[in-house]
């Protein structure tokens, strides 16, 4: 039998002996009684325990754990392993005693004492490993930075624990701010909750703080803006924990803290949608997305894939972007039927051939030129792609009996003041006119400036 940590095994063997002998020491008052009546039973008990307990501990994985990271879950595992092994040892020992394999006496109450001692000794030895490991972490050179943490919830506790464990980062949490009245004045991981968020300015005035950290992944934009405004006014640097969607699949740690971004300042409550309606419209349907390689088109594909369509056609004229989207979707949805198609919506014959082959039931039309300044000097391309391309998609969808078509439009189509907005407004009129003429479920949805999308003006503002 191979163990990752032979020293832990040797320690357990010693502790098993200590627990058995300690049980008799606590149970009996006189050594004479032990030598006269119980020594033979104690030896049998000790031999059984030395065989059974290490095997049970191994079965429960106590020799495959990194005990320097021990937590509550490991304590529960220790309790289960010790209890199971003690019950097995007790059952075997009492069975042998009942068949008079050894004698003359045996203390049954000592079995319960052994269980308690084993629980304390085995658990204590492993937690001691964590204490020793944490105390041995070298502290980085330089002055420690005092940090104020916004949010005394689970995320805040994780961040503070990481600071305390990672001493080389030289970060010292001095307090929490949290709006929960029940937490006010309490101490979390040795760090006090010293006020509410509205007290931030006052706390920074009376407390020496080198940095403020927002540890609320679900914090709305107004909270981030408040902290940002106060910290900028006081000249205190501040960072934030990534939003809840950024944290999915990742571990919360100090290393993931980052500067506050414009997307944090614009956080707002998500709009509630009727997911069952979306499921009915997409589940087991053949779906086609034009412009699937673009930022909006690719995100549409991600969201559509969640609803288990029968197939998803990724149509676009950029082979690299379609290939990247295909790889991502294959990794996340390996069982989904994906059909990459390189085609241009301006090519009517090619578009008709694609629809005839894949017979889509639902179409999302996201293909468009959307760089506002570039469209001002490339009017012909804007008209050909955004207007004529949309007309081709709508006519083909009608001819091939597509059940639903959704045009991805823009808020710039409202009283358009530029070529891009005017072409998208024309595209909307084409779709809505087709819906009125045919009675088909053809519709339009308008987006504003989409953060992170190609062609958005936000990156330009950030560079200014």
C-alpha positions in Angstrom: 0.0 0.0 0.0 1.5 3.3 -1.1 0.7 6.5 0.8 1.5 10.0 -0.3 2.5 11.0 3.2 4.3 8.3 5.2 4.9 10.7 8.1 1.2 11.2 8.6 0.8 7.4 8.6 3.5 7.0 11.2 2.0 9.7 13.3 -1.4 8.0 13.1 0.1 4.7 14.3 1.6 6.4 17.3 -1.7 8.2 18.0 -3.7 5.0 17.9 -1.4 3.5 20.6 -1.8 6.7 22.6 -5.6 6.7 22.3 -5.9 3.1 23.4 -3.6 3.5 26.4 -5.1 7.0 27.2 -8.6 5.4 27.3 -7.5 3.1 30.1 -5.6 5.8 31.9 -8.8 7.9 31.9 -11.1 5.0 32.7 -9.1 3.3 35.5 -7.8 4.8 38.7 -5.1 2.2 39.6 -2.3 0.8 37.4 -2.7 -2.4 39.4 -6.2 -3.0 38.1 -4.9 -2.6 34.5 -2.1 -5.0 35.0 -4.3 -7.6 36.7 -7.4 -7.5 34.5 -7.1 -5.5 31.4 -3.6 -5.6 29.9 -4.4 -8.6 27.6 -7.6 -7.1 26.3 -5.7 -3.8 25.7 -3.1 -5.5 23.6 -5.7 -7.2 21.5 -7.6 -4.0 21.1 -4.4 -2.1 20.2 -3.4 -4.8 17.6 -6.9 -4.6 16.0 -6.9 -0.8 16.0 -3.4 -0.7 14.4 -4.7 -2.9 11.5 -8.2 -1.5 11.0 -7.9 2.2 11.6 -5.1 3.0 9.1 -7.0 1.0 6.5 -10.2 2.9 7.1 -8.3 6.2 7.1 -6.8 5.3 3.8 -10.2 4.3 2.4 -11.6 7.8 3.4 -8.6 9.5 1.7 -6.9 10.8 4.8 -3.5 10.0 3.3 -4.3 11.7 -0.1 -5.1 15.1 1.3 -2.9 18.3 1.4 -3.5 19.1 5.0 -1.9 22.5 4.7 -5.2 23.5 3.1 -7.4 21.7 5.6 -10.9 23.2 6.1 -14.3 22.4 7.5 -14.9 19.7 4.8 -11.7 17.9 5.9 -12.8 18.0 9.6 -16.1 16.3 8.5 -14.1 13.7 6.7 -11.9 13.1 9.7 -15.0 12.7 12.0 -16.5 10.2 9.5 -13.3 8.2 9.2 -12.6 8.1 13.0 -16.2 7.2 13.8 -16.3 4.4 11.2 -12.9 2.9 12.3 -13.8 3.1 16.0 -17.1 1.3 15.3 -15.3 -1.5 13.3 -12.6 -1.9 16.0 -15.2 -2.0 18.7 -17.3 -4.6 16.9 -14.2 -6.9 16.2 -12.8 -6.5 19.7 -16.1 -7.2 21.5 -16.7 -10.2 19.2 -13.4 -11.7 20.2 -14.0 -10.9 23.8 -17.4 -12.6 23.7 -15.8 -15.7 22.3 -13.2 -15.5 25.2 -10.3 -15.1 22.9 -8.7 -13.0 25.6 -9.4 -12.1 29.2 -10.0 -11.9 32.0 -11.5 -8.3 31.7 -12.3 -5.6 29.1 -13.6 -2.1 29.6 -16.4 -1.3 27.2 -16.5 2.3 28.2 -12.9 2.7 27.2 -14.1 2.2 23.6 -16.1 5.5 23.8 -13.1 7.3 25.4 -10.9 6.0 22.6 -13.3 7.4 20.0 -13.1 10.8 21.6 -9.4 10.7 21.9 -8.9 9.6 18.3 -11.1 12.4 17.1 -9.1 15.0 19.0 -5.7 13.5 18.2 -6.2 12.7 14.5 -7.9 16.0 13.8 -5.5 18.0 15.9 -2.5 16.5 14.2 -3.7 17.4 10.7 -4.8 20.9 11.6 -1.4 21.4 13.2 0.1 20.8 9.8 -1.9 23.7 8.4 -0.9 26.0 11.3 2.8 25.1 10.8 2.6 25.6 7.1 0.9 29.0 7.3 3.3 30.3 9.9 6.2 29.2 7.7 5.1 31.4 4.7 7.7 34.1 4.2 6.6 37.7 4.4 7.5 39.9 1.5 10.0 42.7 2.0 8.6 46.2 2.2 5.8 47.9 4.2 2.5 46.2 4.5 -0.5 47.9 2.9 -3.6 48.4 5.0 -6.7 47.4 3.1 -10.3 48.2 3.7 -12.7 45.6 2.3 -16.2 46.5 1.0 -18.5 43.6 1.7 -18.4 41.2 4.6 -20.1 38.3 2.8 -18.6 35.1 1.5 -16.6 36.8 -1.2 -15.1 39.3 1.3 -14.2 36.5 3.7 -12.5 34.6 0.9 -10.5 37.7 -0.1 -9.4 38.4 3.5 -8.5 34.8 4.0 -6.3 34.9 0.9 -4.6 38.1 2.2 -3.9 36.4 5.5 -2.5 33.3 3.9 -0.5 35.0 1.1 1.8 37.0 3.2 4.1 37.7 0.4 1.5 40.1 -1.0 2.0 42.4 2.0 -1.7 43.2 2.3 -3.2 43.7 5.8 -7.0 43.8 6.0 -8.0 46.4 8.7 -11.7 46.3 8.4 -14.9 45.6 6.6 -17.8 47.9 5.5 -21.1 46.2 5.1 -24.7 47.5 5.0 -26.0 44.4 6.9 -26.9 45.7 10.4 -26.6 42.1 11.8 -22.9 42.2 10.9 -22.1 45.6 12.4 -19.6 45.4 15.2 -18.9 41.7 14.5 -15.5 40.2 13.8 -14.9 38.1 10.7 -11.6 36.2 10.5 -10.1 38.6 13.1 -11.1 41.6 11.1 -13.9 43.9 12.5 -16.9 45.2 10.6 -16.5 48.9 11.3 -19.4 50.5 9.5 -21.7 50.7 6.5 -20.9 51.7 2.9 -22.2 55.2 3.5 -19.5 55.6 6.2 -16.7 55.1 3.6 -15.6 58.8 3.5 -15.6 59.1 7.3 -13.7 55.8 7.7 -11.0 56.8 5.2 -10.6 60.1 7.2 -10.1 58.5 10.6 -8.3 55.3 9.5 -5.0 54.9 7.7 -6.0 52.9 4.6 -3.7 52.3 1.6 -6.2 50.6 -0.6 -9.9 49.8 -0.9 -11.2 46.5 -2.3 -14.8 45.9 -3.5 -15.5 42.3 -2.6 -19.1 42.1 -3.8 -19.3 40.2 -7.1 -23.0 41.2 -7.5 -22.5 44.8 -6.5 -24.8 47.1 -8.7 -23.2 50.0 -10.6 -24.3 52.6 -8.0 -22.3 50.9 -5.3 -19.2 50.7 -7.5 -19.7 54.3 -8.5 -20.0 55.5 -4.9 -16.8 53.7 -3.9 -15.0 55.0 -7.0 -16.1 58.6 -6.4 -15.1 58.6 -2.7 -11.7 57.0 -3.3 -10.8 59.3 -6.2 -11.7 62.3 -4.0 -9.5 60.9 -1.1 -6.7 59.8 -3.4 -7.0 56.2 -2.3 -6.4 53.5 -4.9 -9.2 51.0 -5.3 -9.7 47.6 -6.9 -12.7 45.3 -7.4 -13.4 41.6 -7.5 -14.6 40.4 -11.0 -18.3 40.3 -11.6 -20.2 37.1 -10.9 -20.1 36.0 -14.5 -16.4 36.5 -14.7 -16.0 34.3 -11.6 -17.8 31.3 -13.0 -15.4 28.4 -13.3 -12.6 30.4 -11.5 -11.3 30.7 -8.0 -11.7 33.9 -6.0 -8.3 35.1 -4.9 -6.4 38.3 -4.4 -4.6 37.7 -7.7 -7.9 38.1 -9.5 -8.6 41.6 -8.1 -8.4 44.2 -10.9 -8.8 47.9 -11.5 -12.4 49.1 -11.6 -13.5 49.1 -15.3 -16.2 51.0 -17.0 -18.3 47.8 -17.2 -18.3 47.8 -13.3 -19.6 51.4 -13.2 -22.5 50.5 -15.6 -23.6 47.4 -13.7 -27.4 47.2 -13.3 -30.0 44.7 -12.3 -30.5 42.1 -15.1 -33.7 42.2 -17.0 -36.0 39.3 -16.1 -37.1 37.3 -19.1 -39.5 34.5 -19.7 -37.1 31.7 -20.1 -39.8 29.1 -20.8 -40.9 31.1 -23.8 -37.3 31.2 -25.1 -37.0 27.5 -24.6 -40.2 26.8 -26.6 -38.9 28.9 -29.4 -35.4 27.4 -29.7 -35.5 23.9 -28.2 -35.2 21.2 -30.9 -35.3 23.8 -33.6 -32.9 24.3 -36.5 -31.4 27.7 -35.9 -29.2 29.9 -38.2 -27.3 32.9 -37.2 -25.8 35.3 -39.7 -22.7 37.2 -38.7 -22.0 34.4 -36.3 -18.3 35.3 -36.1 -19.0 38.8 -34.8 -19.1 39.8 -31.2 -22.9 40.0 -31.0 -23.4 37.0 -33.3 -21.1 34.8 -31.3 -22.8 35.7 -28.1 -26.1 34.9 -29.6 -24.8 31.5 -30.6 -23.6 30.9 -27.0 -27.1 31.8 -25.6 -28.9 29.8 -28.3 -26.8 26.7 -27.6 -27.9 26.7 -24.0 -31.5 25.8 -25.1 -30.5 22.6 -27.0 -31.5 23.4 -30.6 -31.6 20.5 -33.1 -28.8 22.2 -35.0 -27.0 25.6 -35.1 -25.7 27.0 -38.4 -22.9 29.6 -38.0 -23.0 31.8 -41.1 -20.4 34.4 -41.8 -18.0 35.6 -44.4 -14.9 35.7 -42.2 -13.4 32.2 -42.0 -11.2 32.9 -39.0 -13.9 34.3 -36.8 -16.3 31.5 -37.7 -13.6 29.0 -37.0 -12.9 30.5 -33.5 -16.7 30.5 -32.7 -16.9 26.9 -33.8 -14.1 25.8 -31.6 -15.5 27.6 -28.6 -19.0 26.1 -29.1 -17.7 22.6 -29.7 -15.8 22.8 -26.4 -18.8 24.0 -24.4 -21.5 22.0 -26.2 -19.9 18.8 -27.6 -23.2 17.1 -28.4 -24.7 20.0 -30.3 -24.9 19.7 -34.1 -22.9 22.7 -35.4 -22.7 23.7 -39.1 -20.1 26.4 -40.0 -21.0 28.1 -43.3 -18.7 30.6 -45.0 -21.1 32.8 -47.1 -21.9 36.5 -47.7 -25.5 37.7 -47.2 -25.0 39.9 -50.3 -24.8 36.7 -52.4 -28.5 35.8 -53.0 -27.9 32.5 -54.8 -25.4 31.3 -52.1 -27.8 32.3 -49.4 -30.7 30.4 -51.0 -28.5 27.3 -51.3 -27.6 27.4 -47.6 -31.2 27.8 -46.6 -32.3 24.9 -48.9 -29.6 22.7 -47.4 -30.0 23.4 -43.7 -33.8 24.3 -43.7 -33.6 26.7 -40.7 -36.7 27.2 -38.7 -35.4 30.2 -36.7 -33.0 32.9 -38.1 -31.1 35.6 -36.2 -29.7 38.2 -38.7 -26.7 39.8 -37.0 -24.5 40.3 -40.1 -23.9 44.0 -40.6 -21.3 46.7 -41.1 -21.5 48.9 -37.9 -18.4 51.1 -37.6 -20.1 54.5 -37.8 -17.1 56.6 -39.1 -16.1 54.0 -41.6 -19.6 53.8 -43.0 -19.6 57.5 -43.6 -16.9 57.1 -46.2 -18.0 53.7 -47.5 -21.6 54.3 -48.2 -21.9 51.7 -51.0 -20.7 48.9 -48.7 -23.0 50.0 -45.9 -26.0 49.9 -48.3 -25.0 46.7 -50.0 -24.4 44.8 -46.7 -27.0 46.3 -44.3 -29.8 47.0 -46.7 -29.5 44.6 -49.6 -28.0 41.8 -47.5 -31.0 42.1 -45.1 -33.4 42.1 -48.1 -31.8 38.9 -49.3 -32.1 37.2 -45.9 -35.7 38.2 -45.5 -36.7 37.1 -49.0 -34.9 33.8 -48.7 -36.4 33.2 -45.2 -39.9 33.9 -46.6 -39.3 31.6 -49.6 -37.9 28.8 -47.5 -40.8 29.1 -44.9 -38.7 30.1 -41.9 -40.9 30.2 -38.8 -39.1 33.1 -37.0 -36.7 35.8 -38.1 -35.1 38.4 -35.8 -33.1 41.3 -37.1 -30.4 42.6 -34.7 -30.7 46.4 -35.1 -29.4 49.5 -33.2 -30.6 52.5 -31.3 -28.9 54.6 -34.0 -31.8 53.6 -36.3 -34.0 56.0 -34.2 -34.1 59.3 -36.1 -30.8 58.3 -37.9 -28.1 60.9 -38.1 -25.5 58.9 -40.0 -25.2 56.4 -42.8 -25.0 53.4 -40.4 -28.2 54.4 -38.6 -30.0 55.1 -41.9 -29.1 51.7 -43.4 -30.2 49.9 -40.2 -33.5 51.8 -40.3 -34.0 50.7 -43.9 -33.2 47.1 -42.8 -35.8 47.4 -40.1 -38.4 48.6 -42.5 -37.7 45.7 -44.8 -38.2 43.2 -42.0 -41.4 44.8 -40.6 -42.9 45.2 -44.1 -42.3 41.5 -44.8 -43.9 40.6 -41.5 -47.0 42.7 -42.4 -47.3 41.3 -45.9 -46.7 37.6 -45.1 -47.9 37.3 -41.5 -44.7 35.6 -40.6 -43.1 36.1 -37.2 -40.4 38.5 -38.4 -39.3 41.0 -35.8 -36.6 43.6 -34.9 -34.6 44.1 -31.7 -32.5 47.3 -31.1 -29.3 47.2 -29.2 -27.5 50.2 -27.7 -23.7 50.3 -27.4 -22.7 46.8 -26.5 -19.8 46.7 -24.1 -17.0 44.4 -25.5 -18.4 44.3 -29.0 -16.4 45.2 -32.1 -17.2 48.7 -33.3 -18.4 50.0 -29.9 -17.4 53.6 -29.1 -16.7 52.7 -25.5 -13.0 51.7 -26.1 -12.5 55.1 -27.7 -13.8 56.9 -24.7 -11.5 54.8 -22.4 -8.5 55.8 -24.4 -9.3 59.5 -24.3 
